[in-house]
């Protein structure tokens, strides 16, 4: 009889694909959104980190840390216009705020599935 491991399969969770799309949009959005140096840096760096965290979650669906990373990056994106001083660039600010909120929502939505997969993996040891 085969062992019944975690039912979570890699590369299928929609929340993580949302994170990939959000991160890519944030990076590519710098092409059409007027930005300053700090806005450009924040959007590219945090967008790349969001893509990396999302791919990590896709590859390892039982990783709780990757889901918390989505949420942390989302919070950092949301506060970055104020902290880095680019609120005058409304397009960059709104892009950061919206993508930040959506990243937090996607990460939070994936937590129950990641937790179940994590428990399934932990139970195999």
Secondary structure, DSSP 8 states (H G I E B T S, - for coil): ------S--TT--HHHHHHHHHHHHHHHGGGTS---HHHHHHHHHHHHHHHHHHHHHHH-TT-HHHHHHHHHHHHHHHHHHHHTT-TT-HHHHHHHHHHHHHHHHHHHHHHHHHHHHHHHHHHT-
